Amino acid sequence: MEDAPEPFEFSEPMPCYEPNPSLAPALEDGRCVHCRKFLTLECPYIDHFLGEDEE
Ligand SMILES: [Zn+2]
């Protein structure tokens, strides 16, 4: 069998990732959580970060 798609994980840089200048360089690990779009509507992962409490 082929490898099944894994659940969304921050195992690699997010496609939308753009370094957030407000963060220390040491914190910039290429993950979306540190992208300057994080928690903005520009980030395509906004829904993921906001959780799934509301539907
Ligand atoms: Zn992002």
mmCIF file of the protein (N, C-alpha, C, O) and its ligand, coordinates in Angstrom:
data_MODEL
# 
_entry.id   MODEL 
# 
loop_
_entity.id 
_entity.type 
_entity.pdbx_number_of_molecules 
1 polymer     1 
2 non-polymer 1 
# 
_entity_poly.entity_id                      1 
_entity_poly.type                           'polypeptide(L)' 
_entity_poly.nstd_linkage                   no 
_entity_poly.nstd_monomer                   no 
_entity_poly.pdbx_seq_one_letter_code       MEDAPEPFEFSEPMPCYEPNPSLAPALEDGRCVHCRKFLTLECPYIDHFLGEDEE 
_entity_poly.pdbx_seq_one_letter_code_can   MEDAPEPFEFSEPMPCYEPNPSLAPALEDGRCVHCRKFLTLECPYIDHFLGEDEE 
_entity_poly.pdbx_strand_id                 A 
# 
loop_
_entity_poly_seq.entity_id 
_entity_poly_seq.num 
_entity_poly_seq.mon_id 
_entity_poly_seq.hetero 
1 1  MET n 
1 2  GLU n 
1 3  ASP n 
1 4  ALA n 
1 5  PRO n 
1 6  GLU n 
1 7  PRO n 
1 8  PHE n 
1 9  GLU n 
1 10 PHE n 
1 11 SER n 
1 12 GLU n 
1 13 PRO n 
1 14 MET n 
1 15 PRO n 
1 16 CYS n 
1 17 TYR n 
1 18 GLU n 
1 19 PRO n 
1 20 ASN n 
1 21 PRO n 
1 22 SER n 
1 23 LEU n 
1 24 ALA n 
1 25 PRO n 
1 26 ALA n 
1 27 LEU n 
1 28 GLU n 
1 29 ASP n 
1 30 GLY n 
1 31 ARG n 
1 32 CYS n 
1 33 VAL n 
1 34 HIS n 
1 35 CYS n 
1 36 ARG n 
1 37 LYS n 
1 38 PHE n 
1 39 LEU n 
1 40 THR n 
1 41 LEU n 
1 42 GLU n 
1 43 CYS n 
1 44 PRO n 
1 45 TYR n 
1 46 ILE n 
1 47 ASP n 
1 48 HIS n 
1 49 PHE n 
1 50 LEU n 
1 51 GLY n 
1 52 GLU n 
1 53 ASP n 
1 54 GLU n 
1 55 GLU n 
# 
loop_
_struct_asym.id 
_struct_asym.entity_id 
A 1 
B 2 
# 
loop_
_chem_comp.id 
_chem_comp.type 
_chem_comp.mon_nstd_flag 
ALA 'L-peptide linking' y 
ARG 'L-peptide linking' y 
ASN 'L-peptide linking' y 
ASP 'L-peptide linking' y 
CYS 'L-peptide linking' y 
GLU 'L-peptide linking' y 
GLY 'peptide linking'   y 
HIS 'L-peptide linking' y 
ILE 'L-peptide linking' y 
LEU 'L-peptide linking' y 
LYS 'L-peptide linking' y 
MET 'L-peptide linking' y 
PHE 'L-peptide linking' y 
PRO 'L-peptide linking' y 
SER 'L-peptide linking' y 
THR 'L-peptide linking' y 
TYR 'L-peptide linking' y 
VAL 'L-peptide linking' y 
ZN  non-polymer         . 
# 
_pdbx_entity_nonpoly.entity_id   2 
_pdbx_entity_nonpoly.name        ? 
_pdbx_entity_nonpoly.comp_id     ZN 
# 
_pdbx_nonpoly_scheme.asym_id         B 
_pdbx_nonpoly_scheme.entity_id       2 
_pdbx_nonpoly_scheme.mon_id          ZN 
_pdbx_nonpoly_scheme.ndb_seq_num     1 
_pdbx_nonpoly_scheme.pdb_seq_num     101 
_pdbx_nonpoly_scheme.auth_seq_num    101 
_pdbx_nonpoly_scheme.pdb_mon_id      ZN 
_pdbx_nonpoly_scheme.auth_mon_id     ZN 
_pdbx_nonpoly_scheme.pdb_strand_id   A 
_pdbx_nonpoly_scheme.pdb_ins_code    . 
# 
loop_
_atom_site.group_PDB 
_atom_site.id 
_atom_site.type_symbol 
_atom_site.label_atom_id 
_atom_site.label_alt_id 
_atom_site.label_comp_id 
_atom_site.label_asym_id 
_atom_site.label_entity_id 
_atom_site.label_seq_id 
_atom_site.pdbx_PDB_ins_code 
_atom_site.Cartn_x 
_atom_site.Cartn_y 
_atom_site.Cartn_z 
_atom_site.occupancy 
_atom_site.B_iso_or_equiv 
_atom_site.pdbx_formal_charge 
_atom_site.auth_seq_id 
_atom_site.auth_comp_id 
_atom_site.auth_asym_id 
_atom_site.auth_atom_id 
_atom_site.pdbx_PDB_model_num 
ATOM   1   N  N  . MET A 1 1  ? 0.834   -1.209 0.000  1.00 0.00 ? 1   MET A N  1 
ATOM   2   C  CA . MET A 1 1  ? 0.000   0.000  0.000  1.00 0.00 ? 1   MET A CA 1 
ATOM   3   C  C  . MET A 1 1  ? 0.865   1.254  0.000  1.00 0.00 ? 1   MET A C  1 
ATOM   4   O  O  . MET A 1 1  ? 2.001   1.258  0.474  1.00 0.00 ? 1   MET A O  1 
ATOM   5   N  N  . GLU A 1 2  ? 0.299   2.291  -0.536 1.00 0.00 ? 2   GLU A N  1 
ATOM   6   C  CA . GLU A 1 2  ? 1.013   3.555  -0.498 1.00 0.00 ? 2   GLU A CA 1 
ATOM   7   C  C  . GLU A 1 2  ? 0.860   4.205  0.871  1.00 0.00 ? 2   GLU A C  1 
ATOM   8   O  O  . GLU A 1 2  ? -0.033  3.874  1.649  1.00 0.00 ? 2   GLU A O  1 
ATOM   9   N  N  . ASP A 1 3  ? 1.746   5.122  1.127  1.00 0.00 ? 3   ASP A N  1 
ATOM   10  C  CA . ASP A 1 3  ? 1.651   5.813  2.407  1.00 0.00 ? 3   ASP A CA 1 
ATOM   11  C  C  . ASP A 1 3  ? 0.367   6.636  2.462  1.00 0.00 ? 3   ASP A C  1 
ATOM   12  O  O  . ASP A 1 3  ? 0.086   7.450  1.582  1.00 0.00 ? 3   ASP A O  1 
ATOM   13  N  N  . ALA A 1 4  ? -0.383  6.404  3.495  1.00 0.00 ? 4   ALA A N  1 
ATOM   14  C  CA . ALA A 1 4  ? -1.621  7.171  3.652  1.00 0.00 ? 4   ALA A CA 1 
ATOM   15  C  C  . ALA A 1 4  ? -1.283  8.602  4.027  1.00 0.00 ? 4   ALA A C  1 
ATOM   16  O  O  . ALA A 1 4  ? -0.335  8.855  4.771  1.00 0.00 ? 4   ALA A O  1 
ATOM   17  N  N  . PRO A 1 5  ? -2.056  9.520  3.513  1.00 0.00 ? 5   PRO A N  1 
ATOM   18  C  CA . PRO A 1 5  ? -1.840  10.934 3.866  1.00 0.00 ? 5   PRO A CA 1 
ATOM   19  C  C  . PRO A 1 5  ? -1.922  11.120 5.375  1.00 0.00 ? 5   PRO A C  1 
ATOM   20  O  O  . PRO A 1 5  ? -2.857  10.656 6.027  1.00 0.00 ? 5   PRO A O  1 
ATOM   21  N  N  . GLU A 1 6  ? -0.944  11.795 5.901  1.00 0.00 ? 6   GLU A N  1 
ATOM   22  C  CA . GLU A 1 6  ? -0.955  12.006 7.346  1.00 0.00 ? 6   GLU A CA 1 
ATOM   23  C  C  . GLU A 1 6  ? -1.788  13.228 7.701  1.00 0.00 ? 6   GLU A C  1 
ATOM   24  O  O  . GLU A 1 6  ? -1.966  14.129 6.881  1.00 0.00 ? 6   GLU A O  1 
ATOM   25  N  N  . PRO A 1 7  ? -2.290  13.251 8.911  1.00 0.00 ? 7   PRO A N  1 
ATOM   26  C  CA . PRO A 1 7  ? -3.041  14.420 9.367  1.00 0.00 ? 7   PRO A CA 1 
ATOM   27  C  C  . PRO A 1 7  ? -2.188  15.670 9.270  1.00 0.00 ? 7   PRO A C  1 
ATOM   28  O  O  . PRO A 1 7  ? -0.958  15.607 9.266  1.00 0.00 ? 7   PRO A O  1 
ATOM   29  N  N  . PHE A 1 8  ? -2.850  16.787 9.195  1.00 0.00 ? 8   PHE A N  1 
ATOM   30  C  CA . PHE A 1 8  ? -2.141  18.053 9.106  1.00 0.00 ? 8   PHE A CA 1 
ATOM   31  C  C  . PHE A 1 8  ? -1.170  18.206 10.259 1.00 0.00 ? 8   PHE A C  1 
ATOM   32  O  O  . PHE A 1 8  ? -1.563  18.202 11.426 1.00 0.00 ? 8   PHE A O  1 
ATOM   33  N  N  . GLU A 1 9  ? 0.101   18.339 9.920  1.00 0.00 ? 9   GLU A N  1 
ATOM   34  C  CA . GLU A 1 9  ? 1.096   18.533 10.965 1.00 0.00 ? 9   GLU A CA 1 
ATOM   35  C  C  . GLU A 1 9  ? 2.101   19.575 10.502 1.00 0.00 ? 9   GLU A C  1 
ATOM   36  O  O  . GLU A 1 9  ? 2.256   19.835 9.309  1.00 0.00 ? 9   GLU A O  1 
ATOM   37  N  N  . PHE A 1 10 ? 2.772   20.161 11.475 1.00 0.00 ? 10  PHE A N  1 
ATOM   38  C  CA . PHE A 1 10 ? 3.752   21.176 11.123 1.00 0.00 ? 10  PHE A CA 1 
ATOM   39  C  C  . PHE A 1 10 ? 5.110   20.518 10.936 1.00 0.00 ? 10  PHE A C  1 
ATOM   40  O  O  . PHE A 1 10 ? 6.101   20.917 11.548 1.00 0.00 ? 10  PHE A O  1 
ATOM   41  N  N  . SER A 1 11 ? 5.136   19.526 10.099 1.00 0.00 ? 11  SER A N  1 
ATOM   42  C  CA . SER A 1 11 ? 6.373   18.784 9.907  1.00 0.00 ? 11  SER A CA 1 
ATOM   43  C  C  . SER A 1 11 ? 7.253   19.447 8.857  1.00 0.00 ? 11  SER A C  1 
ATOM   44  O  O  . SER A 1 11 ? 8.416   19.081 8.686  1.00 0.00 ? 11  SER A O  1 
ATOM   45  N  N  . GLU A 1 12 ? 6.696   20.413 8.166  1.00 0.00 ? 12  GLU A N  1 
ATOM   46  C  CA . GLU A 1 12 ? 7.473   21.084 7.137  1.00 0.00 ? 12  GLU A CA 1 
ATOM   47  C  C  . GLU A 1 12 ? 6.931   22.498 6.962  1.00 0.00 ? 12  GLU A C  1 
ATOM   48  O  O  . GLU A 1 12 ? 5.811   22.792 7.378  1.00 0.00 ? 12  GLU A O  1 
ATOM   49  N  N  . PRO A 1 13 ? 7.723   23.371 6.350  1.00 0.00 ? 13  PRO A N  1 
ATOM   50  C  CA . PRO A 1 13 ? 7.277   24.751 6.157  1.00 0.00 ? 13  PRO A CA 1 
ATOM   51  C  C  . PRO A 1 13 ? 5.940   24.825 5.451  1.00 0.00 ? 13  PRO A C  1 
ATOM   52  O  O  . PRO A 1 13 ? 5.673   24.074 4.513  1.00 0.00 ? 13  PRO A O  1 
ATOM   53  N  N  . MET A 1 14 ? 5.115   25.728 5.909  1.00 0.00 ? 14  MET A N  1 
ATOM   54  C  CA . MET A 1 14 ? 3.809   25.893 5.304  1.00 0.00 ? 14  MET A CA 1 
ATOM   55  C  C  . MET A 1 14 ? 3.946   26.644 3.986  1.00 0.00 ? 14  MET A C  1 
ATOM   56  O  O  . MET A 1 14 ? 4.809   27.513 3.861  1.00 0.00 ? 14  MET A O  1 
ATOM   57  N  N  . PRO A 1 15 ? 3.120   26.328 3.014  1.00 0.00 ? 15  PRO A N  1 
ATOM   58  C  CA . PRO A 1 15 ? 3.164   27.006 1.716  1.00 0.00 ? 15  PRO A CA 1 
ATOM   59  C  C  . PRO A 1 15 ? 2.995   28.513 1.834  1.00 0.00 ? 15  PRO A C  1 
ATOM   60  O  O  . PRO A 1 15 ? 3.499   29.270 1.004  1.00 0.00 ? 15  PRO A O  1 
ATOM   61  N  N  . CYS A 1 16 ? 2.297   28.936 2.846  1.00 0.00 ? 16  CYS A N  1 
ATOM   62  C  CA . CYS A 1 16 ? 2.019   30.364 2.979  1.00 0.00 ? 16  CYS A CA 1 
ATOM   63  C  C  . CYS A 1 16 ? 3.090   31.047 3.811  1.00 0.00 ? 16  CYS A C  1 
ATOM   64  O  O  . CYS A 1 16 ? 3.039   32.260 4.015  1.00 0.00 ? 16  CYS A O  1 
ATOM   65  N  N  . TYR A 1 17 ? 4.051   30.287 4.288  1.00 0.00 ? 17  TYR A N  1 
ATOM   66  C  CA . TYR A 1 17 ? 4.965   30.837 5.269  1.00 0.00 ? 17  TYR A CA 1 
ATOM   67  C  C  . TYR A 1 17 ? 5.739   32.055 4.786  1.00 0.00 ? 17  TYR A C  1 
ATOM   68  O  O  . TYR A 1 17 ? 6.369   32.046 3.729  1.00 0.00 ? 17  TYR A O  1 
ATOM   69  N  N  . GLU A 1 18 ? 5.668   33.089 5.589  1.00 0.00 ? 18  GLU A N  1 
ATOM   70  C  CA . GLU A 1 18 ? 6.492   34.269 5.366  1.00 0.00 ? 18  GLU A CA 1 
ATOM   71  C  C  . GLU A 1 18 ? 7.005   34.685 6.728  1.00 0.00 ? 18  GLU A C  1 
ATOM   72  O  O  . GLU A 1 18 ? 6.211   34.874 7.649  1.00 0.00 ? 18  GLU A O  1 
ATOM   73  N  N  . PRO A 1 19 ? 8.305   34.831 6.879  1.00 0.00 ? 19  PRO A N  1 
ATOM   74  C  CA . PRO A 1 19 ? 8.892   35.152 8.176  1.00 0.00 ? 19  PRO A CA 1 
ATOM   75  C  C  . PRO A 1 19 ? 8.226   36.356 8.825  1.00 0.00 ? 19  PRO A C  1 
ATOM   76  O  O  . PRO A 1 19 ? 8.017   37.391 8.192  1.00 0.00 ? 19  PRO A O  1 
ATOM   77  N  N  . ASN A 1 20 ? 7.906   36.200 10.078 1.00 0.00 ? 20  ASN A N  1 
ATOM   78  C  CA . ASN A 1 20 ? 7.303   37.302 10.812 1.00 0.00 ? 20  ASN A CA 1 
ATOM   79  C  C  . ASN A 1 20 ? 8.394   38.158 11.420 1.00 0.00 ? 20  ASN A C  1 
ATOM   80  O  O  . ASN A 1 20 ? 9.102   37.698 12.316 1.00 0.00 ? 20  ASN A O  1 
ATOM   81  N  N  . PRO A 1 21 ? 8.549   39.396 10.958 1.00 0.00 ? 21  PRO A N  1 
ATOM   82  C  CA . PRO A 1 21 ? 9.634   40.277 11.399 1.00 0.00 ? 21  PRO A CA 1 
ATOM   83  C  C  . PRO A 1 21 ? 9.535   40.629 12.875 1.00 0.00 ? 21  PRO A C  1 
ATOM   84  O  O  . PRO A 1 21 ? 10.502  41.111 13.465 1.00 0.00 ? 21  PRO A O  1 
ATOM   85  N  N  . SER A 1 22 ? 8.376   40.393 13.476 1.00 0.00 ? 22  SER A N  1 
ATOM   86  C  CA . SER A 1 22 ? 8.202   40.728 14.883 1.00 0.00 ? 22  SER A CA 1 
ATOM   87  C  C  . SER A 1 22 ? 8.730   39.627 15.788 1.00 0.00 ? 22  SER A C  1 
ATOM   88  O  O  . SER A 1 22 ? 8.831   39.798 17.003 1.00 0.00 ? 22  SER A O  1 
ATOM   89  N  N  . LEU A 1 23 ? 9.063   38.509 15.186 1.00 0.00 ? 23  LEU A N  1 
ATOM   90  C  CA . LEU A 1 23 ? 9.579   37.404 15.971 1.00 0.00 ? 23  LEU A CA 1 
ATOM   91  C  C  . LEU A 1 23 ? 11.096  37.330 15.876 1.00 0.00 ? 23  LEU A C  1 
ATOM   92  O  O  . LEU A 1 23 ? 11.699  37.724 14.878 1.00 0.00 ? 23  LEU A O  1 
ATOM   93  N  N  . ALA A 1 24 ? 11.687  36.820 16.933 1.00 0.00 ? 24  ALA A N  1 
ATOM   94  C  CA . ALA A 1 24 ? 13.132  36.642 16.914 1.00 0.00 ? 24  ALA A CA 1 
ATOM   95  C  C  . ALA A 1 24 ? 13.492  35.589 15.871 1.00 0.00 ? 24  ALA A C  1 
ATOM   96  O  O  . ALA A 1 24 ? 12.775  34.603 15.702 1.00 0.00 ? 24  ALA A O  1 
ATOM   97  N  N  . PRO A 1 25 ? 14.607  35.805 15.172 1.00 0.00 ? 25  PRO A N  1 
ATOM   98  C  CA . PRO A 1 25 ? 15.034  34.855 14.133 1.00 0.00 ? 25  PRO A CA 1 
ATOM   99  C  C  . PRO A 1 25 ? 15.075  33.433 14.651 1.00 0.00 ? 25  PRO A C  1 
ATOM   100 O  O  . PRO A 1 25 ? 14.819  32.492 13.899 1.00 0.00 ? 25  PRO A O  1 
ATOM   101 N  N  . ALA A 1 26 ? 15.387  33.265 15.907 1.00 0.00 ? 26  ALA A N  1 
ATOM   102 C  CA . ALA A 1 26 ? 15.487  31.924 16.476 1.00 0.00 ? 26  ALA A CA 1 
ATOM   103 C  C  . ALA A 1 26 ? 14.139  31.228 16.497 1.00 0.00 ? 26  ALA A C  1 
ATOM   104 O  O  . ALA A 1 26 ? 14.057  30.000 16.516 1.00 0.00 ? 26  ALA A O  1 
ATOM   105 N  N  . LEU A 1 27 ? 13.092  32.023 16.492 1.00 0.00 ? 27  LEU A N  1 
ATOM   106 C  CA . LEU A 1 27 ? 11.745  31.444 16.545 1.00 0.00 ? 27  LEU A CA 1 
ATOM   107 C  C  . LEU A 1 27 ? 11.233  31.083 15.162 1.00 0.00 ? 27  LEU A C  1 
ATOM   108 O  O  . LEU A 1 27 ? 10.264  30.337 15.018 1.00 0.00 ? 27  LEU A O  1 
ATOM   109 N  N  . GLU A 1 28 ? 11.888  31.617 14.159 1.00 0.00 ? 28  GLU A N  1 
ATOM   110 C  CA . GLU A 1 28 ? 11.428  31.351 12.810 1.00 0.00 ? 28  GLU A CA 1 
ATOM   111 C  C  . GLU A 1 28 ? 11.893  29.980 12.358 1.00 0.00 ? 28  GLU A C  1 
ATOM   112 O  O  . GLU A 1 28 ? 13.038  29.788 11.946 1.00 0.00 ? 28  GLU A O  1 
ATOM   113 N  N  . ASP A 1 29 ? 10.990  29.053 12.445 1.00 0.00 ? 29  ASP A N  1 
ATOM   114 C  CA . ASP A 1 29 ? 11.342  27.692 12.070 1.00 0.00 ? 29  ASP A CA 1 
ATOM   115 C  C  . ASP A 1 29 ? 10.675  27.276 10.771 1.00 0.00 ? 29  ASP A C  1 
ATOM   116 O  O  . ASP A 1 29 ? 10.700  26.103 10.398 1.00 0.00 ? 29  ASP A O  1 
ATOM   117 N  N  . GLY A 1 30 ? 10.085  28.232 10.091 1.00 0.00 ? 30  GLY A N  1 
ATOM   118 C  CA . GLY A 1 30 ? 9.454   27.909 8.813  1.00 0.00 ? 30  GLY A CA 1 
ATOM   119 C  C  . GLY A 1 30 ? 8.047   27.384 8.954  1.00 0.00 ? 30  GLY A C  1 
ATOM   120 O  O  . GLY A 1 30 ? 7.409   27.002 7.973  1.00 0.00 ? 30  GLY A O  1 
ATOM   121 N  N  . ARG A 1 31 ? 7.572   27.369 10.176 1.00 0.00 ? 31  ARG A N  1 
ATOM   122 C  CA . ARG A 1 31 ? 6.218   26.872 10.383 1.00 0.00 ? 31  ARG A CA 1 
ATOM   123 C  C  . ARG A 1 31 ? 5.207   27.995 10.282 1.00 0.00 ? 31  ARG A C  1 
ATOM   124 O  O  . ARG A 1 31 ? 5.492   29.154 10.584 1.00 0.00 ? 31  ARG A O  1 
ATOM   125 N  N  . CYS A 1 32 ? 4.041   27.621 9.854  1.00 0.00 ? 32  CYS A N  1 
ATOM   126 C  CA . CYS A 1 32 ? 3.000   28.622 9.632  1.00 0.00 ? 32  CYS A CA 1 
ATOM   127 C  C  . CYS A 1 32 ? 2.694   29.404 10.908 1.00 0.00 ? 32  CYS A C  1 
ATOM   128 O  O  . CYS A 1 32 ? 2.328   30.578 10.858 1.00 0.00 ? 32  CYS A O  1 
ATOM   129 N  N  . VAL A 1 33 ? 2.849   28.744 12.035 1.00 0.00 ? 33  VAL A N  1 
ATOM   130 C  CA . VAL A 1 33 ? 2.537   29.422 13.288 1.00 0.00 ? 33  VAL A CA 1 
ATOM   131 C  C  . VAL A 1 33 ? 3.406   30.640 13.496 1.00 0.00 ? 33  VAL A C  1 
ATOM   132 O  O  . VAL A 1 33 ? 3.090   31.510 14.308 1.00 0.00 ? 33  VAL A O  1 
ATOM   133 N  N  . HIS A 1 34 ? 4.500   30.701 12.761 1.00 0.00 ? 34  HIS A N  1 
ATOM   134 C  CA . HIS A 1 34 ? 5.385   31.850 12.863 1.00 0.00 ? 34  HIS A CA 1 
ATOM   135 C  C  . HIS A 1 34 ? 5.348   32.731 11.617 1.00 0.00 ? 34  HIS A C  1 
ATOM   136 O  O  . HIS A 1 34 ? 6.127   33.675 11.487 1.00 0.00 ? 34  HIS A O  1 
ATOM   137 N  N  . CYS A 1 35 ? 4.454   32.415 10.726 1.00 0.00 ? 35  CYS A N  1 
ATOM   138 C  CA . CYS A 1 35 ? 4.358   33.243 9.526  1.00 0.00 ? 35  CYS A CA 1 
ATOM   139 C  C  . CYS A 1 35 ? 3.663   34.556 9.866  1.00 0.00 ? 35  CYS A C  1 
ATOM   140 O  O  . CYS A 1 35 ? 2.859   34.629 10.794 1.00 0.00 ? 35  CYS A O  1 
ATOM   141 N  N  . ARG A 1 36 ? 3.980   35.558 9.119  1.00 0.00 ? 36  ARG A N  1 
ATOM   142 C  CA . ARG A 1 36 ? 3.423   36.868 9.452  1.00 0.00 ? 36  ARG A CA 1 
ATOM   143 C  C  . ARG A 1 36 ? 1.953   36.960 9.105  1.00 0.00 ? 36  ARG A C  1 
ATOM   144 O  O  . ARG A 1 36 ? 1.287   37.950 9.405  1.00 0.00 ? 36  ARG A O  1 
ATOM   145 N  N  . LYS A 1 37 ? 1.467   35.931 8.479  1.00 0.00 ? 37  LYS A N  1 
ATOM   146 C  CA . LYS A 1 37 ? 0.033   35.896 8.175  1.00 0.00 ? 37  LYS A CA 1 
ATOM   147 C  C  . LYS A 1 37 ? -0.733  35.134 9.249  1.00 0.00 ? 37  LYS A C  1 
ATOM   148 O  O  . LYS A 1 37 ? -1.963  35.069 9.234  1.00 0.00 ? 37  LYS A O  1 
ATOM   149 N  N  . PHE A 1 38 ? 0.014   34.568 10.167 1.00 0.00 ? 38  PHE A N  1 
ATOM   150 C  CA . PHE A 1 38 ? -0.605  33.737 11.186 1.00 0.00 ? 38  PHE A CA 1 
ATOM   151 C  C  . PHE A 1 38 ? -1.710  34.485 11.923 1.00 0.00 ? 38  PHE A C  1 
ATOM   152 O  O  . PHE A 1 38 ? -1.533  35.618 12.372 1.00 0.00 ? 38  PHE A O  1 
ATOM   153 N  N  . LEU A 1 39 ? -2.834  33.826 12.030 1.00 0.00 ? 39  LEU A N  1 
ATOM   154 C  CA . LEU A 1 39 ? -4.019  34.404 12.678 1.00 0.00 ? 39  LEU A CA 1 
ATOM   155 C  C  . LEU A 1 39 ? -4.554  35.619 11.943 1.00 0.00 ? 39  LEU A C  1 
ATOM   156 O  O  . LEU A 1 39 ? -5.218  36.477 12.524 1.00 0.00 ? 39  LEU A O  1 
ATOM   157 N  N  . THR A 1 40 ? -4.252  35.672 10.661 1.00 0.00 ? 40  THR A N  1 
ATOM   158 C  CA . THR A 1 40 ? -4.894  36.676 9.825  1.00 0.00 ? 40  THR A CA 1 
ATOM   159 C  C  . THR A 1 40 ? -5.675  35.943 8.753  1.00 0.00 ? 40  THR A C  1 
ATOM   160 O  O  . THR A 1 40 ? -5.435  34.765 8.492  1.00 0.00 ? 40  THR A O  1 
ATOM   161 N  N  . LEU A 1 41 ? -6.582  36.626 8.152  1.00 0.00 ? 41  LEU A N  1 
ATOM   162 C  CA . LEU A 1 41 ? -7.397  35.986 7.123  1.00 0.00 ? 41  LEU A CA 1 
ATOM   163 C  C  . LEU A 1 41 ? -6.579  35.668 5.885  1.00 0.00 ? 41  LEU A C  1 
ATOM   164 O  O  . LEU A 1 41 ? -7.041  34.952 4.997  1.00 0.00 ? 41  LEU A O  1 
ATOM   165 N  N  . GLU A 1 42 ? -5.366  36.198 5.824  1.00 0.00 ? 42  GLU A N  1 
ATOM   166 C  CA . GLU A 1 42 ? -4.518  35.914 4.670  1.00 0.00 ? 42  GLU A CA 1 
ATOM   167 C  C  . GLU A 1 42 ? -3.945  34.511 4.742  1.00 0.00 ? 42  GLU A C  1 
ATOM   168 O  O  . GLU A 1 42 ? -3.583  33.911 3.730  1.00 0.00 ? 42  GLU A O  1 
ATOM   169 N  N  . CYS A 1 43 ? -3.873  34.006 5.960  1.00 0.00 ? 43  CYS A N  1 
ATOM   170 C  CA . CYS A 1 43 ? -3.316  32.675 6.128  1.00 0.00 ? 43  CYS A CA 1 
ATOM   171 C  C  . CYS A 1 43 ? -4.346  31.614 5.759  1.00 0.00 ? 43  CYS A C  1 
ATOM   172 O  O  . CYS A 1 43 ? -5.442  31.594 6.318  1.00 0.00 ? 43  CYS A O  1 
ATOM   173 N  N  . PRO A 1 44 ? -4.007  30.744 4.833  1.00 0.00 ? 44  PRO A N  1 
ATOM   174 C  CA . PRO A 1 44 ? -4.954  29.720 4.414  1.00 0.00 ? 44  PRO A CA 1 
ATOM   175 C  C  . PRO A 1 44 ? -5.235  28.698 5.506  1.00 0.00 ? 44  PRO A C  1 
ATOM   176 O  O  . PRO A 1 44 ? -6.157  27.890 5.399  1.00 0.00 ? 44  PRO A O  1 
ATOM   177 N  N  . TYR A 1 45 ? -4.426  28.747 6.556  1.00 0.00 ? 45  TYR A N  1 
ATOM   178 C  CA . TYR A 1 45 ? -4.611  27.778 7.631  1.00 0.00 ? 45  TYR A CA 1 
ATOM   179 C  C  . TYR A 1 45 ? -5.353  28.371 8.818  1.00 0.00 ? 45  TYR A C  1 
ATOM   180 O  O  . TYR A 1 45 ? -5.419  27.768 9.889  1.00 0.00 ? 45  TYR A O  1 
ATOM   181 N  N  . ILE A 1 46 ? -5.904  29.544 8.617  1.00 0.00 ? 46  ILE A N  1 
ATOM   182 C  CA . ILE A 1 46 ? -6.574  30.231 9.705  1.00 0.00 ? 46  ILE A CA 1 
ATOM   183 C  C  . ILE A 1 46 ? -7.617  29.334 10.364 1.00 0.00 ? 46  ILE A C  1 
ATOM   184 O  O  . ILE A 1 46 ? -7.726  29.306 11.590 1.00 0.00 ? 46  ILE A O  1 
ATOM   185 N  N  . ASP A 1 47 ? -8.354  28.628 9.586  1.00 0.00 ? 47  ASP A N  1 
ATOM   186 C  CA . ASP A 1 47 ? -9.391  27.771 10.150 1.00 0.00 ? 47  ASP A CA 1 
ATOM   187 C  C  . ASP A 1 47 ? -8.793  26.699 11.045 1.00 0.00 ? 47  ASP A C  1 
ATOM   188 O  O  . ASP A 1 47 ? -9.349  26.337 12.082 1.00 0.00 ? 47  ASP A O  1 
ATOM   189 N  N  . HIS A 1 48 ? -7.643  26.207 10.610 1.00 0.00 ? 48  HIS A N  1 
ATOM   190 C  CA . HIS A 1 48 ? -7.010  25.149 11.391 1.00 0.00 ? 48  HIS A CA 1 
ATOM   191 C  C  . HIS A 1 48 ? -6.562  25.678 12.748 1.00 0.00 ? 48  HIS A C  1 
ATOM   192 O  O  . HIS A 1 48 ? -6.721  25.007 13.768 1.00 0.00 ? 48  HIS A O  1 
ATOM   193 N  N  . PHE A 1 49 ? -6.010  26.869 12.755 1.00 0.00 ? 49  PHE A N  1 
ATOM   194 C  CA . PHE A 1 49 ? -5.490  27.426 13.993 1.00 0.00 ? 49  PHE A CA 1 
ATOM   195 C  C  . PHE A 1 49 ? -6.610  27.858 14.925 1.00 0.00 ? 49  PHE A C  1 
ATOM   196 O  O  . PHE A 1 49 ? -6.464  27.825 16.147 1.00 0.00 ? 49  PHE A O  1 
ATOM   197 N  N  . LEU A 1 50 ? -7.704  28.253 14.347 1.00 0.00 ? 50  LEU A N  1 
ATOM   198 C  CA . LEU A 1 50 ? -8.815  28.695 15.177 1.00 0.00 ? 50  LEU A CA 1 
ATOM   199 C  C  . LEU A 1 50 ? -9.528  27.531 15.827 1.00 0.00 ? 50  LEU A C  1 
ATOM   200 O  O  . LEU A 1 50 ? -10.367 27.724 16.706 1.00 0.00 ? 50  LEU A O  1 
ATOM   201 N  N  . GLY A 1 51 ? -9.202  26.336 15.406 1.00 0.00 ? 51  GLY A N  1 
ATOM   202 C  CA . GLY A 1 51 ? -9.855  25.177 15.995 1.00 0.00 ? 51  GLY A CA 1 
ATOM   203 C  C  . GLY A 1 51 ? -11.147 24.859 15.287 1.00 0.00 ? 51  GLY A C  1 
ATOM   204 O  O  . GLY A 1 51 ? -11.510 25.467 14.280 1.00 0.00 ? 51  GLY A O  1 
ATOM   205 N  N  . GLU A 1 52 ? -11.814 23.900 15.841 1.00 0.00 ? 52  GLU A N  1 
ATOM   206 C  CA . GLU A 1 52 ? -13.027 23.443 15.184 1.00 0.00 ? 52  GLU A CA 1 
ATOM   207 C  C  . GLU A 1 52 ? -14.192 23.436 16.152 1.00 0.00 ? 52  GLU A C  1 
ATOM   208 O  O  . GLU A 1 52 ? -15.074 22.578 16.103 1.00 0.00 ? 52  GLU A O  1 
ATOM   209 N  N  . ASP A 1 53 ? -14.164 24.411 17.024 1.00 0.00 ? 53  ASP A N  1 
ATOM   210 C  CA . ASP A 1 53 ? -15.215 24.471 18.030 1.00 0.00 ? 53  ASP A CA 1 
ATOM   211 C  C  . ASP A 1 53 ? -16.558 24.855 17.406 1.00 0.00 ? 53  ASP A C  1 
ATOM   212 O  O  . ASP A 1 53 ? -17.621 24.363 17.784 1.00 0.00 ? 53  ASP A O  1 
ATOM   213 N  N  . GLU A 1 54 ? -16.451 25.750 16.440 1.00 0.00 ? 54  GLU A N  1 
ATOM   214 C  CA . GLU A 1 54 ? -17.688 26.213 15.815 1.00 0.00 ? 54  GLU A CA 1 
ATOM   215 C  C  . GLU A 1 54 ? -17.808 25.650 14.412 1.00 0.00 ? 54  GLU A C  1 
ATOM   216 O  O  . GLU A 1 54 ? -16.821 25.479 13.696 1.00 0.00 ? 54  GLU A O  1 
ATOM   217 N  N  . GLU A 1 55 ? -19.029 25.372 14.048 1.00 0.00 ? 55  GLU A N  1 
ATOM   218 C  CA . GLU A 1 55 ? -19.257 24.863 12.714 1.00 0.00 ? 55  GLU A CA 1 
ATOM   219 C  C  . GLU A 1 55 ? -20.452 25.542 12.069 1.00 0.00 ? 55  GLU A C  1 
ATOM   220 O  O  . GLU A 1 55 ? -20.796 25.234 10.928 1.00 0.00 ? 55  GLU A O  1 
HETATM 221 ZN ZN . ZN  B 2 .  ? 0.265   30.996 7.526  1.00 0.00 2 101 ZN  A ZN 1 
# 
